[in-house]
Amino acid sequence: MGGDGGLTGEEVAVLALERRGWATPGAKERAIREELGLAPVRYYQLLNALLDAPRALAHDPVTVNRLRRVREVRRAERA
């Protein structure tokens, strides 16, 4: 665990990447690979787990709540 509310450096970086806007298709996936050194599938697994973590909500409530809303809409669309 890191010193940022119990988040690891990788978790902080994932949330920071989610705060950014993406101008072109593929730009986010490229940033995931180049900046974080992760496969996009692994990135999204980490992100989904973070959305359920109280420490992530405490660190970045705006981003986490926005992503939780998006996730709920997508789940409702699939149901």
C-alpha positions in Angstrom: 0.0 0.0 0.0 1.1 3.5 -0.7 1.0 6.6 1.3 -2.0 8.1 -0.5 -5.0 7.0 1.5 -4.0 3.4 1.2 -3.7 3.4 -2.6 -0.7 1.9 -4.4 1.1 4.0 -6.9 -0.4 2.0 -9.7 -3.9 2.6 -8.3 -3.3 6.4 -8.1 -2.0 6.3 -11.7 -5.1 4.4 -12.9 -7.4 7.0 -11.4 -5.3 9.9 -12.8 -5.5 8.4 -16.3 -9.3 8.2 -15.9 -9.5 11.9 -15.1 -8.0 12.8 -18.5 -10.0 13.4 -21.7 -9.2 11.4 -24.8 -9.3 13.2 -28.2 -8.9 10.3 -30.5 -9.9 6.6 -30.5 -7.1 4.4 -29.3 -5.3 7.2 -27.4 -6.4 5.9 -24.0 -5.3 2.3 -24.8 -2.0 3.6 -26.0 -1.5 5.6 -22.8 -2.4 2.6 -20.7 0.3 0.6 -22.4 3.0 3.3 -22.6 2.5 5.1 -19.3 1.4 2.3 -17.0 2.9 -0.7 -18.8 -0.4 -2.6 -18.5 -2.5 -4.5 -21.0 -5.9 -2.7 -21.4 -7.7 -5.8 -20.1 -5.6 -5.7 -16.8 -6.1 -2.0 -16.5 -9.9 -2.3 -16.7 -9.8 -5.2 -14.2 -7.9 -2.9 -11.8 -10.2 0.0 -12.4 -13.3 -2.0 -11.8 -12.0 -3.3 -8.5 -11.0 0.3 -7.6 -14.6 1.5 -8.1 -15.7 -0.7 -5.2 -12.8 0.4 -2.9 -13.7 3.0 -0.2 -10.0 4.2 -0.3 -10.4 5.1 -4.0 -13.6 7.0 -3.3 -11.8 8.9 -0.5 -8.9 9.7 -2.9 -10.9 10.9 -5.9 -14.7 11.0 -5.2 -15.5 12.9 -8.4 -13.9 10.4 -10.7 -15.0 7.3 -8.8 -18.6 8.5 -8.6 -18.7 9.4 -12.3 -17.3 6.0 -13.2 -19.7 4.2 -10.9 -22.6 5.9 -12.6 -21.3 4.9 -16.1 -20.9 1.3 -14.9 -24.4 1.2 -13.5 -25.9 2.5 -16.8 -24.0 -0.1 -18.7 -25.1 -2.9 -16.4 -28.7 -1.7 -16.7 -28.5 -1.7 -20.5 -27.3 -5.3 -20.5 -30.0 -6.5 -18.1 
